Amino acid sequence: MHSTLEARKRILGEEHAYTLWSVNDLSKVYVELGRFDVAAAILEEIIPVVERTLGEGHAGMFMTKANLSRAYIRSDKWEQAGGLIKWLRTIVPPDHPDWVHAEWGYAHYVLHSEDDPEAAEKCCRNVLSKVFEKNLISPTNSRVIGIAEILHRIYEEQGRKEELEALKRKFPTVGNNEAIASIDNLPLPKWRLKRPDLQK
C-alpha cells in the first residue's frame, strides 16, 4: 500500500485525487495495525489539500474526515473525534447510505464521550427505522449491524429483556461476542446507567 502511494505521488503528483485516495487507504491499514496516531497524522496532513483541490463538500472530504474521526476514536481523542462526527452529520444527506455510518459514529460518540445512552438509543432507533422503511441500505450491512450492536448493549446494560429479544429476532447475530470483520466497527465501551431504578 505504501509503495502504491509513493508511485502515485511520483506519477500523478501529491495533490491528485487518486493520491489522496491512497492516503485514505493507507490510513485504514495503519488503523488495522494499531498505529492510530500515524493514521491520524497522514490524514491531518492532507485535509488542507483535499479542501483546496476537491472542496469542503466533496465525497473525498467526507471520506477523509470519516477516516480521521475513526483514527481519533481509536486514539481516545474524543474531543477531536466529536467535532468531526458532528460535522459529518450535517454534511451527509439522510437519503445517502453513508448517513448510516455518520449516525453510527455519533451514537458511539455520545455513549463513550458524553455518557448519554438515551441520545444514542434515539439515534439508533431512527437509523433502523429508515433502514427498514425506506430500504436505504441492507439490514445485513456491517454498519447497520454496528447500530444494532449499540442498541444491544444499551438494552443489556439496562436489563430491558423484551426489547433485547425483539432486537435479536431482527438481528440474530448481535451480541454473540463474534467480532464483525470490518474496520468500520469498534468495540463498544461500558457506560454508567443514568436510570436510578436500574442501578442495583
N, C-alpha and C positions, 0 to 999 in steps of 0.2 A: 504493500500500500504506500509506503514511504517513497519507494522508487517511482511509483506512478505519479505521485505528487511532484517529485523533482523533475520528472520528464515533462510534465505539463507546464511547470514553471518555465523550463528552458525553451520549450517549443511554442507554447501559447502565450506565455507571459504570466506574471504573478497576479494580474487583475482579471484574467479571463474567467468567464463563468464556470468552465469545466475545472479550472484550477481551484476555484473557491469550493466547488462541489467536492473535490478530492480532499480538501482540508476538513470538510464536514465528515466525510467518510473516515478519515484518519482519526478524527476526534472520537468517533464511535468505537474504534478499535482500542484507543487509549482507555476509554471508559471500561470496556470489557476487561482490559488488563489491570484495572485498578489504579491507573495513572490519571486520576481525576484532575489534578492541578495542571498537568500537561495538556490535557484535553481542553480545559478552560482557557489556558494561555493562548493556544493556537487559534481558538475561536475569537477570543477578545481582540486578537491582532487583526483579524480580517473584517470585523464589524464595520469599521470606517470605510473599508474598500467596498464592501457589499452595499453600503448606503450610498456611496458616491457613484458606483457603476450600475447597480441594479435598482436602487431606490428603497425607501423605507417600507413600501407596501408590496414589494416583490416576494414571490414564494421563496426565493433564495434567502431573503432576510428572515422569513418565518422559520425556515429550516435551521438557519444558523443560530437564531436566538432560542429555538426549541432545544437544540443540541447543547447550547451553552447552559440553559436552565437545568438540563439533566446533569451536566458536569458539576454545576454548583450544588445541586441537591446531594449528589454523591459525596461532595466535599464538605457537607454540612454547612454550606454558606447560604443559609436560608434567607437572609435579607436580600442578597443579590438575586437569588432564585425567585423570590417573591415578586420583585419588580418586573422581571421578565415574564413570569407567568401571568401577571395581571395585564401586561401589555398584549400578550398573545391572545388573551380572552377578548380584548377589544378589537383585534385585527381579524381574527378568523371568523367568517360568517357561519351562523348556526346550521346552514344547509350544506356545509362542506365536511367531508369525513375527518379532516384534521381537527375540526372543532371538538371531537370526542377526546383527542389527545390533549388539547388545551384544557378541557374541563377536568380530565383525569389529573393533570398536573396541579390544577387549582385545588381539587379535593384533597390530594395528597398533601399539598402545602398547608391548607387550613387545619388539617389534622395534626401534622407534625409541628409546625411552627406556631400556630395560633391556638392549638388545643381546642378546636371547635368542631366536635363531631356533628352537631346539628347543621352547620353550614355545609359540611362535607356530605352529609346524607341528602340534604336538599339538592345539592349539585348532582349527585349520583342518580337520584330518582329522576331528575329532569333529563339527564342523558339517556337513561334506559327507556324512558317514556318516548323520546324522539326516535331512538333506535328501533323500537317495536312498532310505533305508529306510522313513521314516515320512511321506514326501510333505508335510513341514512347510511348504515353500514351493517355488515353481517353481525349477528349476535355472537358468532364464534370468533370474531376478530379479537386478537390479543388485547387491544386497547379496551374493548367492551368488557372482556373478562377481567381486566385490571380494575374497571369501575365496579364490577360485581364483587371482586375481592375486597375492595374498600368497604362496601356495604356489609359483606360477610363479617368483617372484623368489627364493625360498629354493632351489628346485631349480636354477635357472640359476646363482645365485651359487656353489653348491656343486658344480656340474658333474655333476648327477645326471640324465643324459640319458634313461635308461629311464623314470624317474618323470615327467620332463618330457613325454615323448612320450605316456605314458598319460594325463596330465592334459589335454593338448591334444586327445586323442581325445574326452574327455568335454566339454571346453570349447574348441571350435575357435577362439574369438575371443580367448582370453587371450594376452597377450604380443605382440599385433600393433601395439603403440605407438599405437593409436587410443584417445583418451580416452573413457571412459564418460560419457555425458551425464547425470550425476547428481551433485548436491552431496553425496550420501552417501558418495561415494568420493573418496579423497585420493591424490595421487601418493605412491608408496611410496619410502622413502629407501634408500640403500645402507647396509649394515652390515658390521661386521668378521666374518670367518668364525671360528668357535670351534674348528673341527676342524683341528689342526696338519697332518694329512696332506693337506689340501686347500689350504693356504696356500703357494702356489708363486710 
